[in-house]
Amino acid sequence: MKHLILGNGPAGVVAAEALRRAAPRAEIVMTGSEGLPPYSRMAIPYLLEGNIDESGTFLRKTPDHFDALGVRQLAGRAVAVDVAKQNVLFADGHFETYDRLLIATGSHPVRPPIPGVDLPEVQTCWTLADARAIAAHARPGARVLQLGAGFIGCIIMEALAKRGVQLTVVEMGDRMVPRMMTPKAGGMIKAWVERQGVRVVTSAGVERIDRGDGDAPLRVSLSTGDTLPCDLVIVAAGVAPNIAFLDGTPVHVAKGVLVDARMETSVPGIFAAGDVAEAPDLFTGAHLVSAIQPNAADQARVAAINMAGGNAQLPGVLAINVLDTLGLISTSFGQWWGSPDGQGVELVDEAASRYLSLQFQGDVLIGATSIGMTQHVGALRGLIQSRLALGPWKEVLLAAPQRFFEAYLAATQPDSIARRQAAVACA
């Protein structure tokens, strides 16, 4: 049995290791399109900050890790799949056959159709090559404009701020991190960031990027009418799954590759995991792409077990976001935006930069957002992922949402709550 894995990011690596455990004698081939050891894109900001070198981004630190597992690594970019012949064509012209195929090709940064977006001083921040180019331009005092203040954009922003650049962030949404934070929470993050010396312009976009007039290599025109001289522009406007090579195949795609709970596509024997996969949501069952590393790892393990002949299922994708924005920790889990027929509650302390939002469907917590909270915040994820019925604790949380950890203990360890109450009574 030959297993071919397209992609050597977190999903590909976890899948290769899980496959080897499940199928000790199978042939496993893992491909990567950059010709580099498997590395984490999420570690690139730490590289830009100078906290690690390039080897610090590598997903596995032992050079012979995959050789020891008997996993053959192959440099190449897939350009076509022949489902009938069960082979994959690569950009260099060679074919690779398979018995089971895992699509773990990840995603690529989106470049909006802005005049001048292809100038050399306009960079994305997605690959190690991108990081090298950014490091060459983002010196202390450099004037940098970043387009996008989403999850990835905020991670990049922190690295740039620590490099000592003069930074302006432009976001088309009405708040920072609009796909992760409620309006109030996103506004609070913006206020925090501006207090740290970063200019943030929301509800605005970049209309064009022109060559500068000598004062700076670039001149950026915003939809607000402002024109900014810049040494560097970084595009952090989101990512899109790498699915073009599947054109003309019977593999069903929408935003990403559609998979079932087994992570299998519409074609038996072909699976997908990670940023490229569009899997059922934990609560609604609707398909969505959740481009975060914990989901990628879970999906990869499920796919690997089934590729090896097992029968594993993913309970459903859960949106999980944990972000450090210039020292302010924020999180969102599940359906943080709530449900039309559900209930929600917000707790706001702007002076302390603390915020908590809980969203319910019936007596089940389906989503949560927090800012400035680190203690026990994992309990929010636990409540949501377990879909625990809260009973009378729902009304308690609607009145006092900060008591979520007590609710978690009551739902998962009722004896612990009883002991605590007894101790208080005896005190």
C-alpha atoms as one frame of an Amber mdcrd trajectory, in Angstrom:
protein
   0.000   0.000   0.000   1.431   3.368  -1.055   0.296   6.527   0.727   1.064
   9.833  -0.999   0.834  13.005   1.089   0.721  16.305  -0.780   2.069  18.922
   1.605   4.620  18.906   4.405   3.131  21.462   6.753   1.632  20.531  10.135
  -1.154  18.404   8.602   1.201  16.505   6.325   3.746  15.868   9.071   1.183
  14.664  11.620  -0.444  12.456   8.986   2.880  10.868   7.990   3.707  10.047
  11.607   0.212   8.717  12.344   0.276   6.620   9.191   3.563   5.046  10.146
   2.132   4.030  13.515  -1.025   2.634  11.905   0.681   1.014   8.905   4.242
  -0.063   9.887   5.071  -1.648   6.510   3.317   0.745   4.110   5.156   3.009
   1.672   4.758   6.652   2.633   5.775   9.596   0.445   5.445  13.193   1.678
   5.908  16.081  -0.761   6.697  19.742  -0.160   6.563  22.511  -2.744   9.305
  24.754  -1.310  12.198  22.292  -1.225  12.719  22.993   2.500  12.377  20.856
   5.622   8.837  20.904   7.042   8.388  24.176   8.932   5.721  26.162  10.733
   4.460  29.343   9.103   3.193  30.445  12.508   6.811  30.570  13.711   7.833
  33.134  11.062   6.932  36.150  13.260   9.293  34.820  15.945  11.964  34.616
  13.250  11.315  38.246  12.294  11.538  39.253  15.952  14.963  37.605  16.126
  13.924  35.113  18.793  14.808  32.111  16.603  16.762  31.382  13.458  15.317
  29.616  10.425  15.976  26.186  11.891  13.794  27.210  14.821  10.784  27.172
  12.502  11.320  23.507  11.587   8.495  21.243  12.746  10.875  18.403  13.652
  14.328  19.220  14.989  16.131  15.959  14.203  17.465  16.038  10.624  16.883
  12.318  10.020  13.453  12.221  11.693  11.529  11.178   8.586  14.265   8.881
   7.315  14.077   7.031  10.622  10.320   6.650  10.128  10.767   5.367   6.609
   8.943   8.358   5.136  10.326   9.388   1.751  10.424  13.146   1.264   9.959
  14.599  -2.194  10.330  18.208  -3.360   7.635  19.071  -5.849   4.435  20.995
  -6.499   1.384  19.030  -7.621  -0.265  20.418 -10.780  -2.811  17.711 -11.674
  -4.407  14.539 -10.348  -5.581  11.629 -12.507  -8.125   9.854 -10.348  -8.611
   6.964 -12.791  -4.888   6.191 -13.043  -4.278   7.107  -9.401  -1.311   9.330
 -10.051  -0.265  12.930  -9.484   1.587  15.111 -11.993   4.182  17.486 -10.532
   5.478  20.775 -11.930   8.805  19.205 -12.929   6.966  16.762 -15.209   7.232
  13.575 -13.168   4.324  11.426 -11.975   3.862   9.809  -8.581   1.391   6.967
  -8.127  -0.685   6.294  -5.035  -3.096   3.836  -3.465  -4.278   6.384  -0.904
  -3.874  10.125  -1.362  -3.915  12.866   1.291  -4.367  16.440   0.123  -2.653
  18.622   2.705  -1.504  21.392   0.362  -2.411  24.202   2.736  -3.201  27.702
   1.585  -1.623  30.729  -0.016  -1.825  34.461   0.786  -4.377  36.461  -1.147
  -3.089  39.467  -3.098  -5.975  41.875  -3.730  -6.218  43.347  -7.262  -4.591
  46.631  -6.286  -2.479  48.568  -8.840   1.161  48.251  -7.756   0.654  45.208
  -5.525   3.374  43.343  -7.459   6.129  45.903  -6.800   9.170  44.319  -5.096
   8.708  46.318  -1.896   5.234  44.846  -1.485   5.469  41.556   0.395   3.310
  38.840   1.838   4.435  37.083   5.035   3.856  33.398   4.410   7.136  31.689
   3.519  10.705  31.760   4.746  11.582  33.558   1.505   9.016  36.225   2.407
  10.564  36.548   5.867  14.003  37.154   4.381  12.631  39.894   2.118  10.750
  41.579   4.976  13.819  41.499   7.227  15.815  43.282   4.521  13.334  46.200
   4.411  11.822  46.364   7.915  14.709  48.034   9.698  14.210  50.281  12.749
  12.492  53.481  11.699  11.291  52.121   8.368   7.828  53.281   7.314   5.711
  50.170   6.944   2.070  49.862   5.952   0.299  46.576   6.626  -2.888  45.771
   4.759  -5.085  43.593   6.972  -5.680  43.295  10.718  -7.042  39.769  10.882
  -5.614  36.915  12.923  -2.484  36.474  10.802  -2.145  40.215  10.342  -2.051
  40.796  14.101   0.683  38.200  14.538   2.755  39.872  11.817   2.020  43.305
  13.306   3.557  42.289  16.621   6.767  41.143  14.925   6.993  44.397  12.954
   6.406  46.530  16.040   9.216  44.708  17.843  11.526  45.494  14.918  11.031
  49.194  15.680   9.315  50.242  12.461   6.828  53.104  12.045   3.740  51.006
  11.453   0.340  51.818   9.988  -2.270  49.043   9.783  -5.182  49.379   7.358
  -8.229  47.126   7.780 -11.291  47.052   5.527 -13.510  45.808   8.346 -15.008
  48.079  10.977 -12.743  46.647  13.689  -9.586  44.654  14.214  -9.787  40.864
  13.869 -13.349  41.024  12.475 -13.545  37.270  11.831 -12.601  36.463  15.414
 -13.887  39.270  17.625 -17.251  40.863  18.358 -17.561  44.577  17.432 -16.918
  45.666  21.013 -13.948  43.331  21.440 -12.387  44.317  18.111 -12.696  47.973
  19.056 -11.002  47.341  22.393  -8.076  45.608  20.664  -7.729  48.597  18.330
  -7.611  50.994  21.285  -4.930  48.841  22.947  -2.813  48.674  19.795  -2.985
  52.427  19.274  -1.802  52.980  22.834   1.277  50.923  21.920   2.154  53.395
  19.152   0.704  51.635  16.097  -1.615  53.638  13.855  -4.742  51.672  12.907
  -7.152  52.748  10.166 -10.352  50.699  10.004 -13.173  50.772   7.428 -10.551
  51.633   4.822  -8.591  50.018   2.025  -5.573  50.563  -0.191  -6.575  51.934
  -3.599  -3.163  51.905  -5.297   0.558  51.628  -4.671   2.843  53.832  -6.752
   6.548  54.446  -6.986   7.633  57.172  -4.590   9.093  60.548  -5.495  12.440
  60.139  -3.748  11.308  60.543  -0.151  10.281  56.883  -0.076  10.302  54.012
  -2.566   6.500  53.687  -2.374   3.512  55.991  -2.127   0.303  54.344  -0.948
  -3.137  55.832  -1.594  -5.925  54.919   0.832  -9.668  54.984   0.276  -9.828
  57.685   2.966  -7.959  60.064   0.657  -4.707  59.832   2.604  -1.430  59.233
   0.781   1.406  57.674   2.769   5.121  57.398   1.941   6.288  53.847   2.654
   9.481  51.795   2.603   7.558  48.526   2.741   3.982  47.312   2.292   2.929
  43.965   3.731  -0.223  42.321   2.425  -1.980  40.299   5.126  -5.413  40.209
   3.518  -6.199  36.567   4.192  -5.422  33.194   2.652  -7.104  30.798   0.238
  -6.758  26.988  -0.011  -4.401  25.528  -2.632  -6.902  23.617  -4.786  -6.199
  24.697  -8.381  -4.483  21.386  -9.206  -7.801  19.592  -8.629  -9.519  21.345
 -11.548 -11.115  18.799 -13.863 -11.178  16.038 -11.231 -14.295  14.568  -9.577
 -13.004  15.749  -6.195 -15.669  18.151  -4.939 -14.418  21.584  -3.895 -16.110
  24.744  -2.647 -13.916  27.165  -0.691 -11.742  24.147   0.077 -11.803  20.402
  -0.506 -15.095  19.046   0.808 -14.648  16.140   3.235 -16.866  14.079   5.509
 -16.284  13.222   9.163 -13.698  10.618   8.062 -11.826  13.378   6.211 -12.542
  11.535   2.957 -13.407  13.460  -0.187 -16.072  12.678  -2.784 -13.558  10.253
  -4.340 -12.971   7.097  -2.253  -9.333   6.742  -1.221  -8.612  10.476  -1.454
  -8.559  12.411   1.821  -7.854  16.016   2.827  -6.708  17.748   6.031  -5.562
  21.134   7.245  -6.041  24.566   5.693  -7.177  23.024   2.409 -10.007  20.944
   3.903 -13.610  22.083   4.253 -15.049  19.918   7.015 -18.353  19.784   8.945
 -18.783  22.264  11.791 -19.192  20.840  15.307 -22.564  22.509  15.901 -24.240
  23.185  12.558 -22.767  20.460  10.357 -22.189  23.091   7.672 -18.838  22.787
   5.914 -16.167  25.357   6.702 -12.433  25.873   6.361 -10.795  26.347   9.756
  -7.193  27.241   9.035  -5.683  26.694  12.475  -3.006  24.226  13.540  -4.982
  22.299  16.221  -7.701  21.444  13.706  -5.074  20.545  11.103  -3.478  18.050
  13.491  -6.822  16.505  14.500  -7.914  16.177  10.881  -4.572  14.670   9.871
  -4.755  11.970  12.545  -8.302  11.020  11.541  -7.380  10.917   7.862  -4.279
   8.802   8.523  -6.189   6.206  10.537  -8.767   5.840   7.782  -6.145   5.730
   5.030  -4.610   2.790   6.879  -7.942   0.965   6.959  -9.261   2.159  10.310
 -12.541   3.854  11.117 -12.030   7.205  12.823 -14.331  10.215  12.726 -13.864
  13.867  13.561 -16.667  15.065  15.876 -16.704  18.354  13.987 -14.571  21.407
  13.402 -14.420  23.875  16.278 -13.208  27.408  15.636 -10.346  28.063  18.074
  -8.426  31.341  18.092  -5.875  32.458  20.675  -4.041  35.681  19.885  -1.354
  37.764  21.589  -1.598  41.320  20.251   1.243  43.409  21.641   0.790  41.782
  25.029  -3.023  41.668  25.070  -4.350  38.098  25.047  -7.640  37.467  23.258
  -9.514  34.265  22.490 -12.593  33.136  20.639 -14.124  29.677  20.487 -16.959
  28.102  18.534 -19.839  30.269  17.309 -18.545  33.379  19.066 -20.985  35.505
  17.045 -23.952  33.697  18.588 -27.168  32.287  17.162 -30.241  34.228  15.938
 -32.509  32.308  18.314 -29.977  31.977  21.132 -28.993  34.176  24.069 -25.799
  35.999  24.901 -24.149  38.160  27.531 -21.222  40.607  27.501 -18.998  41.727
  30.377 -16.971  44.840  29.544 -14.212  46.577  31.508 -12.545  48.951  29.056
 -10.323  50.572  31.676  -8.716  47.209  32.465  -8.890  45.980  28.836 -10.972
  43.004  29.934 -13.926  41.585  28.070 -16.008  38.418  28.066 -18.851  37.332
  25.786 -20.781  34.074  26.160 -23.259  32.774  23.573 -25.852  30.065  24.270
 -28.192  27.820  22.304 -30.669  26.539  24.835 -28.578  25.692  27.898 -25.471
  24.797  25.845 -22.565  27.219  25.480 -21.829  27.430  21.745 -19.399  30.355
  21.586 -17.205  32.634  23.667 -14.904  35.615  23.263 -12.472  36.985  25.815
  -9.885  39.740  26.118  -7.323  40.153  28.870  -8.150  36.811  30.482  -5.752
  33.903  30.732  -6.729  32.051  33.909  -8.988  29.048  33.237  -9.886  30.337
  29.753  -9.432  26.807  28.412 -12.578  25.884  30.325 -14.566  27.886  27.774
 -13.249  25.670  25.009 -14.009  22.589  27.100 -17.614  23.605  27.697 -18.181
  24.388  24.032 -16.417  21.363  22.595 -18.158  18.981  25.003 -21.588  20.516
  24.283 -22.434  20.096  27.940 -25.934  20.917  29.168 -25.501  23.619  31.797
 -28.969  23.415  33.326 -29.428  26.106  36.024 -25.840  27.278  35.489 -26.902
  28.987  32.286 -28.922  31.553  34.240 -25.994  31.998  36.624 -23.694  32.778
  33.688 -26.142  35.181  32.090 -26.021  37.152  35.341 -22.311  36.618  36.096
 -20.392  35.350  33.012 -17.073  35.516  34.874 -18.165  32.403  36.809 -17.635
  30.185  33.751 -14.952  28.091  35.474 -17.355  27.199  38.270 -19.875  26.194
  35.625 -17.233  24.033  33.961 -16.439  22.273  37.233 -20.129  21.789  37.966
 -20.688  20.235  34.528 -17.593  18.028  34.510 -16.728  17.468  38.172 -19.895
  17.968  40.261 -18.279  16.422  43.349 -15.591  19.118  43.257 -18.207  21.874
  43.425 -19.961  20.142  46.327 -16.685  19.961  48.277 -15.971  23.640  47.637
 -19.440  24.649  48.821 -19.080  22.518  51.943 -15.710  24.103  52.718 -17.215
  27.593  52.392 -20.132  26.623  54.667 -17.747  25.336  57.343 -15.424  28.334
  57.219
